[in-house]
Structures are given as structure tokens and as C-alpha cells.
């Protein structure tokens, strides 16, 4: 049985050889499994990364190095690696060794499920990143349909048919958990240790995290549009109540109506109706966009090692 290890790479070089060596040691002790490693270079103009991957692909017959044309982000790069993977199961892992290759057998032990995600009880991230991750986790439950008890991470095992189904979703702003839960609910956690970075500092800045968060909200949900519609409806309702109060005071208490309350009421009403209309129109637009959007998630410049053409020849 073949296991494909997919590793998106961004401005890393010192850890790549160690990842390959430690992965080889892990599978030396797993006689029932063969493996391949698919590196995806998401920093093509970072010369140290390119050189390291070129050397690995040339020296190790189990390594494929895919180079993208520019930085597309971790999610598209991971899906690119899945596209080039040939295994029966696909394991995605980070390039900084915070996910230890030695923990891959923990995922394989639960391989009867469609997907297995590593859960880290203690995460070695900055406080800001942990806070953003916690907020995003709340929205993951609301938007993606993730069970509240389930933890997400980029260290995961996915059955190949499920992973290939994810590639059929044509969106330039993919979010892998959303794709996964759209296909299956058979997802479980296994506990693993979150290690310290072996080299350098995290390239996953606050801006990158906000970008992923916005992709979750905008491209995988109509929550924001529905919120706009709800606010519009609420404002319009408040204007009706306010108009009723003004009219009641004028009729029953003989209090004269000044010009500004009626003007204010009209502004509230029409403003609310405009927002409500935008929400309704936006609801249609997001469904149209989701149906017709066909822009590629990434573009591949070169493939070194076990290339895609060879795989198709085998089929």
C-alpha cells in the first residue's frame, strides 16, 4: 500500500533533507507500506528552496518536487501536491518539522476512517496566532460544519478517493477543511505532539492568517451576506416601530411631530431596505460565483522526480 507524503514548502531549505531522511526511517519500520514524498515549492524565487528540492529530487527516487509559478498559499500548494500524489492514502505535513514524521504511524493506525487529523494539546505558536486560531475554530464549527469536539490541523491523513474529490471543487480560494467536510463526516482526531520549529521563524504571519480567515468567511459561506440582510431587516423593523411611536404620540398625546423625526425615520427605513436588498442580491451572486468560477487554484512551472506524465503513462 502506497502512502503519499505531501509537503507544501515556503522559504524552507534546511529542514527538507531531514524530513526526507526521517520519513525514510519511519517507513523502514512499516513493512506493509511503501511511500513517496511530494514537495510543492510555493516560493519558486527563493533560490535556497529551489536548490534543496532539486538536489533531493535528483538523489532520492521516492521524491517528487513540484514548483509553482508564484506563491499561491499553503492551501492551493497542498492541493497541488494531492493532485500529483499516487498513493492510496495521502498525508499532509508542514515543512518546519513541527509535525514529526515519526507521528505518521499514529495517523495510519486510524486509516479505516476517511480522514484522520492530528490534534495538538499544546501548540507551540505565538499568543496572537493561538488567539486567531481559536476564533477561526469557532467559525469552522459554524461555517464548515466541523464538530465542536474535533480539532483541525494541517497534519492529516486522507483516503486518496476523498482527497481526489476535493480537487473537483473549482475555486481559486480553496479551504481544505471546508472541502473535506463537504465530502465526508467520517473524520477523527489522534493526539500528537506539536514540536518546536527546527529552523528559522514562522512565515505564517498575521496577514496570512487573516487572509485564510477571510477565504473561510467569503468563499465558503454566505454568512456575511446573511448578516447584512439581517441588519437591514432589523433597521427597517426599528424604523417601523419608531414611526408607530411618533404617530401614537401625535394621535393620542397631541404631541406635534417635528420635521426631523419623520426624516430620520425615512432614512432608517430606506437604508434598511437597501441593505436588505443587497443581502438578497448578494445571496444570489455568491451562488452564481460558486457555480461558474473556474479559475485555476495554482499554476505549475516544473516537476522534478516522479512526474505527473509518468503517472498517467502507468494508467
C-alpha positions as CSV (number, residue, x, y, z in Angstrom):
1,X,0.0,0.0,0.0
2,X,1.4,3.4,-1.1
3,X,1.4,6.4,1.3
4,X,2.0,9.8,-0.3
5,X,3.5,12.4,1.9
6,X,2.5,15.9,0.6
7,X,4.6,18.8,1.9
8,X,4.0,22.4,0.8
9,X,7.2,24.3,1.1
10,X,7.6,28.1,1.6
11,X,11.1,29.6,2.0
12,X,12.4,26.4,3.7
13,X,15.6,24.6,2.9
14,X,17.5,23.4,6.0
15,X,14.7,21.1,7.1
16,X,13.9,19.4,3.8
17,X,16.6,16.8,3.7
18,X,15.9,15.9,7.4
19,X,12.2,15.4,6.7
20,X,13.1,13.0,3.8
21,X,15.6,11.1,6.0
22,X,13.3,10.8,9.0
23,X,10.4,9.8,6.8
24,X,12.5,7.0,5.3
25,X,13.4,5.8,8.8
26,X,9.7,5.7,9.7
27,X,8.7,3.6,6.7
28,X,11.7,1.3,7.2
29,X,9.8,0.0,10.2
30,X,6.5,-0.3,8.4
31,X,6.8,-3.3,6.1
32,X,3.2,-3.2,4.9
33,X,3.6,0.3,3.5
34,X,5.6,2.0,0.7
35,X,5.8,5.7,0.4
36,X,6.6,8.7,-1.7
37,X,7.2,12.3,-0.9
38,X,5.7,15.2,-2.9
39,X,7.3,18.5,-2.2
40,X,5.5,21.6,-3.6
41,X,7.6,24.7,-3.8
42,X,5.4,27.6,-3.1
43,X,8.3,30.1,-3.0
44,X,9.8,29.5,-6.5
45,X,12.1,32.5,-6.5
46,X,13.7,31.5,-3.2
47,X,16.9,30.0,-4.5
48,X,17.8,28.0,-1.4
49,X,14.5,26.2,-1.5
50,X,14.8,25.5,-5.2
51,X,18.3,24.2,-4.9
52,X,17.4,21.9,-1.9
53,X,14.4,20.4,-3.7
54,X,16.4,20.0,-7.0
55,X,19.1,18.0,-5.1
56,X,16.5,15.9,-3.3
57,X,14.6,15.0,-6.4
58,X,17.8,14.1,-8.2
59,X,19.2,11.9,-5.3
60,X,16.1,10.3,-4.0
61,X,13.9,8.2,-6.4
62,X,10.9,8.5,-3.9
63,X,10.8,12.3,-4.1
64,X,8.8,14.5,-6.5
65,X,9.4,18.2,-6.4
66,X,6.7,20.4,-8.0
67,X,7.5,24.1,-8.5
68,X,4.7,26.6,-8.8
69,X,5.0,29.7,-10.9
70,X,4.5,32.0,-7.8
71,X,3.3,32.0,-4.2
72,X,-0.3,30.8,-4.2
73,X,-0.5,29.9,-0.5
74,X,-0.5,26.8,1.7
75,X,-4.0,25.6,0.8
76,X,-3.5,25.6,-3.1
77,X,0.0,24.2,-2.7
78,X,-1.3,21.4,-0.6
79,X,-4.0,20.6,-3.2
80,X,-1.3,20.7,-5.9
81,X,0.6,18.0,-4.0
82,X,-2.5,15.9,-3.7
83,X,-3.0,16.2,-7.4
84,X,0.5,14.8,-8.0
85,X,0.2,12.1,-5.3
86,X,-0.2,8.5,-6.4
87,X,-0.8,6.9,-3.0
88,X,-3.7,5.0,-1.5
89,X,-3.6,7.4,1.4
90,X,-2.3,11.0,1.5
91,X,-0.6,12.5,4.5
92,X,-0.1,16.3,4.5
93,X,2.6,17.7,6.8
94,X,4.3,21.0,7.3
95,X,7.9,21.8,6.2
96,X,9.2,23.1,9.5
97,X,9.3,19.7,11.4
98,X,6.7,20.9,14.0
99,X,4.9,17.9,12.7
100,X,7.2,15.0,13.3
101,X,7.3,12.3,10.6
102,X,7.6,9.8,13.5
103,X,3.9,10.5,14.3
104,X,2.7,9.3,10.9
105,X,2.0,5.8,12.2
106,X,-0.4,7.4,14.7
107,X,-2.5,8.6,11.7
108,X,-2.1,5.2,9.9
109,X,-3.5,3.4,12.9
110,X,-6.8,5.1,12.2
111,X,-6.7,4.7,8.5
112,X,-10.1,3.0,8.3
113,X,-11.7,6.5,8.6
114,X,-11.9,8.8,5.6
115,X,-9.7,11.4,7.3
116,X,-7.5,11.5,10.4
117,X,-6.4,14.8,11.8
118,X,-3.6,15.3,14.4
119,X,-4.7,17.1,17.5
120,X,-2.1,19.1,19.5
121,X,-3.0,19.6,23.1
122,X,-0.2,22.1,23.4
123,X,0.6,24.3,20.4
124,X,3.9,26.0,20.1
125,X,2.7,29.1,18.4
126,X,2.7,32.8,19.4
127,X,-0.2,34.0,21.6
128,X,-1.6,36.1,18.7
129,X,-1.6,33.0,16.4
130,X,-3.3,30.9,19.1
131,X,-5.9,33.6,19.6
132,X,-6.7,33.9,15.8
133,X,-6.7,30.1,15.6
134,X,-9.2,29.9,18.4
135,X,-11.5,32.4,16.8
136,X,-11.3,30.7,13.4
137,X,-12.1,27.4,15.1
138,X,-15.4,28.8,16.3
139,X,-16.3,29.9,12.8
140,X,-15.1,26.5,11.5
141,X,-17.8,24.9,13.5
142,X,-20.5,27.4,12.3
143,X,-19.5,27.6,8.6
144,X,-17.7,24.3,7.7
145,X,-19.8,22.0,9.8
146,X,-16.9,20.8,11.9
147,X,-18.0,19.0,15.1
148,X,-17.1,21.2,18.1
149,X,-15.1,18.4,19.7
150,X,-12.9,18.0,16.6
151,X,-9.6,19.9,16.2
152,X,-8.2,20.9,12.9
153,X,-4.5,21.0,11.8
154,X,-2.5,20.7,8.6
155,X,-1.1,17.3,9.8
156,X,-3.6,14.9,8.5
157,X,-4.2,11.6,6.6
158,X,-6.9,11.4,3.9
159,X,-8.0,8.5,1.8
160,X,-7.0,9.0,-1.8
161,X,-10.6,8.9,-3.2
162,X,-11.7,11.6,-0.7
163,X,-8.6,13.7,-1.5
164,X,-9.2,13.5,-5.2
165,X,-12.8,14.5,-4.8
166,X,-11.5,17.7,-3.2
167,X,-9.7,18.6,-6.4
168,X,-13.0,18.6,-8.3
169,X,-14.1,21.8,-6.4
170,X,-13.1,24.6,-8.8
171,X,-12.4,27.6,-6.7
172,X,-9.2,29.8,-6.7
173,X,-9.6,30.3,-2.9
174,X,-9.8,26.8,-1.5
175,X,-10.0,26.0,2.2
176,X,-9.2,22.3,2.7
177,X,-11.3,21.7,5.9
178,X,-14.4,23.1,4.0
179,X,-13.7,20.8,1.0
180,X,-13.2,17.9,3.3
181,X,-16.4,18.3,5.4
182,X,-18.3,19.0,2.2
183,X,-17.4,15.4,1.2
184,X,-17.4,13.3,4.4
185,X,-18.2,13.4,8.1
186,X,-16.0,10.4,8.8
187,X,-13.2,12.4,10.3
188,X,-11.4,11.7,13.6
189,X,-8.6,13.1,15.7
190,X,-5.5,11.4,17.1
191,X,-3.3,13.1,19.7
192,X,0.2,14.1,18.6
193,X,3.0,16.3,19.9
194,X,3.5,19.8,18.4
195,X,7.2,20.3,18.2
196,X,9.3,23.5,18.2
197,X,10.5,24.8,14.9
198,X,13.7,23.2,13.8
199,X,14.9,26.2,11.8
200,X,14.0,29.9,11.4
201,X,10.7,31.5,12.3
202,X,7.2,31.1,11.1
203,X,6.3,32.6,7.7
204,X,2.6,32.3,8.5
205,X,2.1,36.0,9.5
206,X,-1.0,37.6,11.0
207,X,-1.8,38.9,7.5
208,X,-1.7,35.4,6.1
209,X,-4.0,34.1,8.9
210,X,-6.5,36.9,8.3
211,X,-6.4,36.1,4.5
212,X,-7.2,32.4,5.3
213,X,-9.9,33.6,7.7
214,X,-11.5,35.8,5.0
215,X,-11.4,33.0,2.5
216,X,-13.3,30.9,5.0
217,X,-16.0,33.5,5.5
218,X,-16.4,34.8,2.0
219,X,-15.7,31.8,-0.3
220,X,-17.2,29.0,1.8
221,X,-20.2,30.7,3.3
222,X,-22.9,33.3,2.7
223,X,-22.8,34.2,6.4
224,X,-21.7,37.8,5.9
225,X,-24.3,38.4,3.3
226,X,-27.0,37.0,5.5
227,X,-25.8,39.1,8.4
228,X,-26.1,42.2,6.1
229,X,-29.6,41.1,5.2
230,X,-30.4,40.6,8.9
231,X,-29.1,44.0,9.8
232,X,-31.1,45.6,7.0
233,X,-34.3,43.8,8.2
234,X,-33.6,44.9,11.8
235,X,-33.1,48.5,10.9
236,X,-36.2,48.5,8.7
237,X,-38.2,47.0,11.6
238,X,-36.8,49.6,14.0
239,X,-37.9,52.3,11.7
240,X,-41.5,50.9,11.7
241,X,-41.5,50.8,15.5
242,X,-40.2,54.4,15.7
243,X,-42.8,55.6,13.2
244,X,-45.5,53.9,15.2
245,X,-44.3,55.6,18.4
246,X,-44.2,59.0,16.7
247,X,-47.7,58.5,15.3
248,X,-49.1,57.3,18.6
249,X,-47.7,60.3,20.4
250,X,-49.2,62.6,17.8
251,X,-52.6,61.0,17.8
252,X,-53.1,60.1,21.5
253,X,-51.0,62.6,23.3
254,X,-51.4,65.5,20.9
255,X,-47.6,66.0,20.7
256,X,-46.7,67.8,17.4
257,X,-44.4,65.9,15.0
258,X,-41.2,67.8,14.2
259,X,-39.7,67.6,10.8
260,X,-36.6,65.8,11.7
261,X,-38.2,62.6,13.2
262,X,-40.0,61.8,10.0
263,X,-36.9,62.5,8.0
264,X,-34.8,60.3,10.4
265,X,-37.5,57.5,10.1
266,X,-37.5,57.7,6.3
267,X,-33.7,57.4,6.2
268,X,-33.7,54.5,8.6
269,X,-36.4,52.7,6.6
270,X,-34.8,53.2,3.1
271,X,-31.3,52.5,4.4
272,X,-32.5,49.2,6.0
273,X,-34.4,48.2,2.8
274,X,-31.3,48.9,0.7
275,X,-29.1,46.7,2.9
276,X,-31.8,44.0,2.9
277,X,-31.9,44.2,-0.9
278,X,-28.1,44.0,-1.1
279,X,-28.2,40.9,1.1
280,X,-30.7,39.2,-1.1
281,X,-28.9,40.1,-4.3
282,X,-25.6,39.0,-2.8
283,X,-27.1,35.7,-1.8
284,X,-27.8,35.0,-5.5
285,X,-24.4,36.3,-6.6
286,X,-22.5,34.1,-4.3
287,X,-24.3,31.0,-5.6
288,X,-23.7,32.1,-9.2
289,X,-20.0,32.6,-8.5
290,X,-19.7,29.3,-6.7
291,X,-21.2,27.6,-9.8
292,X,-19.4,29.4,-12.6
293,X,-15.9,30.1,-11.1
294,X,-13.3,28.1,-13.0
295,X,-10.0,30.0,-12.4
296,X,-7.2,27.6,-11.6
297,X,-6.0,27.3,-7.9
298,X,-2.3,27.2,-9.0
299,X,0.0,27.0,-12.0
300,X,2.9,24.6,-12.2
301,X,6.2,25.6,-13.7
302,X,8.2,22.4,-13.4
303,X,8.1,18.9,-12.0
304,X,11.2,17.0,-11.0
305,X,11.4,13.3,-10.0
306,X,8.3,11.1,-10.4
307,X,6.4,13.4,-12.7
308,X,2.7,13.5,-13.5
309,X,3.2,12.4,-17.1
310,X,4.8,9.1,-15.8
311,X,1.8,8.5,-13.6
312,X,-0.6,8.9,-16.5
313,X,1.5,6.6,-18.6
314,X,1.1,4.0,-15.9
315,X,-2.6,4.3,-16.1
